[in-house]
Amino acid sequence: MPKKVLNGIVVSDKPNKTITVLVERKYQHPVLKKVMRARKKYNAHDEENKFKIGDKVSIRESRPFSKNKKFEVIEEIK
């Protein structure tokens, strides 16, 4: 099964080796047919602490690093 890859914006870099990424997706409501916007925050592993707030990054699903951290940073999106 392929790993899930998501793109988002870093909203927090306070914890050591961890960043919080806000991922936004758009979908059409099944009944109303209106385009809805859903946001979700993911904790991702950042080994070198190199990403800062406001960076656009790509994260990939991986083995669990902790209770809430199940993603790792692949790269920064230019």
C-alpha positions as a Python dict, from the first residue, in 0.01 Angstrom:
ca = {
    (1, 'M'): (0, 0, 0),
    (2, 'P'): (148, 340, -96),
    (3, 'K'): (232, 595, 170),
    (4, 'K'): (7, 901, 200),
    (5, 'V'): (178, 1224, 86),
    (6, 'L'): (32, 1560, 194),
    (7, 'N'): (126, 1923, 130),
    (8, 'G'): (78, 2196, 389),
    (9, 'I'): (211, 2495, 578),
    (10, 'V'): (416, 2480, 900),
    (11, 'V'): (216, 2646, 1181),
    (12, 'S'): (438, 2548, 1478),
    (13, 'D'): (799, 2446, 1532),
    (14, 'K'): (818, 2465, 1913),
    (15, 'P'): (882, 2098, 2006),
    (16, 'N'): (1226, 1952, 1941),
    (17, 'K'): (1249, 1759, 1609),
    (18, 'T'): (877, 1812, 1547),
    (19, 'I'): (672, 2050, 1333),
    (20, 'T'): (296, 2094, 1309),
    (21, 'V'): (167, 2112, 951),
    (22, 'L'): (-174, 2251, 854),
    (23, 'V'): (-313, 2059, 555),
    (24, 'E'): (-613, 2198, 369),
    (25, 'R'): (-829, 1999, 130),
    (26, 'K'): (-1134, 2089, -77),
    (27, 'Y'): (-1423, 1856, -146),
    (28, 'Q'): (-1778, 1876, -275),
    (29, 'H'): (-2057, 1821, -24),
    (30, 'P'): (-2256, 1512, -129),
    (31, 'V'): (-2601, 1669, -81),
    (32, 'L'): (-2550, 2045, -107),
    (33, 'K'): (-2297, 2023, -396),
    (34, 'K'): (-2112, 2313, -235),
    (35, 'V'): (-1731, 2313, -238),
    (36, 'M'): (-1625, 2275, 125),
    (37, 'R'): (-1285, 2339, 280),
    (38, 'A'): (-1148, 2109, 550),
    (39, 'R'): (-833, 2173, 753),
    (40, 'K'): (-638, 1932, 968),
    (41, 'K'): (-313, 1957, 1162),
    (42, 'Y'): (-51, 1683, 1153),
    (43, 'N'): (261, 1646, 1365),
    (44, 'A'): (562, 1556, 1150),
    (45, 'H'): (917, 1450, 1232),
    (46, 'D'): (1185, 1708, 1142),
    (47, 'E'): (1521, 1551, 1230),
    (48, 'E'): (1740, 1863, 1180),
    (49, 'N'): (1492, 2128, 1306),
    (50, 'K'): (1538, 2317, 977),
    (51, 'F'): (1177, 2411, 896),
    (52, 'K'): (1025, 2729, 1039),
    (53, 'I'): (674, 2874, 1065),
    (54, 'G'): (532, 2966, 723),
    (55, 'D'): (735, 2715, 518),
    (56, 'K'): (542, 2505, 266),
    (57, 'V'): (639, 2141, 311),
    (58, 'S'): (551, 1797, 185),
    (59, 'I'): (501, 1522, 446),
    (60, 'R'): (482, 1145, 407),
    (61, 'E'): (317, 880, 622),
    (62, 'S'): (572, 667, 808),
    (63, 'R'): (622, 449, 1111),
    (64, 'P'): (500, 604, 1438),
    (65, 'F'): (764, 826, 1600),
    (66, 'S'): (542, 887, 1905),
    (67, 'K'): (177, 878, 2011),
    (68, 'N'): (70, 1158, 1776),
    (69, 'K'): (360, 1177, 1529),
    (70, 'K'): (311, 945, 1231),
    (71, 'F'): (445, 1160, 946),
    (72, 'E'): (792, 1271, 837),
    (73, 'V'): (900, 1570, 629),
    (74, 'I'): (1010, 1488, 274),
    (75, 'E'): (1102, 1830, 136),
    (76, 'E'): (1026, 2201, 128),
    (77, 'I'): (806, 2317, -158),
    (78, 'K'): (936, 2624, -338),
}
